[in-house]
Amino acid sequence: MTVLEASGATDTSPGMRSSPDRNPAGRRVALGNEDMSVGESIDAVDGPARDGTGALEARSMSQVSAPLYATPHVVTRLDQCVFYHSVDLPRSGAVKGTWDLRAGVDRYLGGVSFVGKRVLEIGPATGYLTFHMERAGAEVVAIELSEAFGWDYVPQVDALTPEVLRKRQLGMDRLRNGFWLAHAEFGSSAQVHYGSAYSIPAELGSFDIAVIGCVLLHCRDPLKVVENCARVARTLVIVDRRWPDLEGGPTCRLVPTRENGIWDTWWDLSSSLLTQFLAVLGFSDATVSFHEQEKLHAMVPLFTVVASRPSSASKTSC
Ligand SMILES: C[S@@+](CC[C@H](N)C(=O)[O-])C[C@H]1O[C@@H](n2cnc3c(N)ncnc32)[C@H](O)[C@@H]1O
């Protein structure tokens, strides 16, 4: 396992609370890309995923030891939580998160109906989408990163210090706390599998819809995640950042450079790249919509792809 030397990590490192988003040239600009790493110190968690090189190798270990579904964590205090999403909690009231999807959630989710649907949600963070889809009539199973899998870190040699990793781990713990606090307050029945979308257990079964909201940009192998979801779901809803200079062709851009030090994000993706790959997988009925959502009081451009296999009825009629 690679161990990186500590070198003056601060909370302004990419991926931390004040981390930057990027303009098309890859330079840091004002908005944070990931804002869920807030918190004080905790003990570092040993494991192969910690150095950014072993996330995939950690799968089998995690699968052997992790239960299929997590027992709900009992979290009662807001100060134990970090919220990725703004949410109106039944008991605790309005909580401010990094992203406020409340006004645009239907556009975020591509306008699909969740009534009576079994939904696989990849990466719920604090679960705004989870509880929204549940309220809309879905049975939701979420896959969230476990400690064993950890984040799919870019192995930035200088930026990804043990201190940064330690704070990130604490932030992820608090993020999971936020999910469970909201889960309890909403009386949710959503189930969570702690693991990774790189390895979806067959025991989770099959789904009507898989939702992959702003996860692919953080994955070294985003197409593997799409392929895994396509194996188990009939319709995929994929949301990601929209970069106007990439739209129009099946393109992507590697985000991390030595200069920008970014370690939590891998790719800027175009919607065409996803629709082309989805068609390869047989999900050739695809619609793409563009929208903006609020992040830290600014509007951020996103796209949503909704893709399905052509129905057998339309195959017959051809
Ligand atoms: C940027 S947040 C998006 C939250 C939510 N899906 C949304 O669209 O608002 C990314 C989420 O994906 C999770 N995540 C990242 N990589 C993952 C992976 N390989 N498998 C499962 N979840 C992952 C993160 O822990 C986090 O909860």
The ligand as an ORCA input file, in Angstrom:
! r2SCAN-3c Opt
* xyz 0 1
  C     -21.635     13.798     -5.327
  S     -22.505     12.709     -4.268
  C     -24.083     12.583     -5.092
  C     -25.232     12.356     -4.153
  C     -26.585     12.067     -4.827
  N     -26.504     10.872     -5.625
  C     -27.057     13.201     -5.680
  O     -27.132     13.043     -6.891
  O     -27.377     14.255     -5.127
  C     -21.729     11.192     -4.665
  C     -22.175     10.023     -3.823
  O     -21.731      8.835     -4.434
  C     -21.060      8.023     -3.495
  N     -20.098      7.210     -4.247
  C     -18.947      7.586     -4.824
  N     -18.359      6.543     -5.432
  C     -19.180      5.473     -5.250
  C     -19.137      4.110     -5.626
  N     -18.115      3.613     -6.313
  N     -20.150      3.295     -5.248
  C     -21.208      3.785     -4.538
  N     -21.302      5.071     -4.151
  C     -20.298      5.899     -4.502
  C     -20.473      9.016     -2.518
  O     -20.140      8.445     -1.293
  C     -21.611     10.005     -2.418
  O     -22.601      9.561     -1.544
*
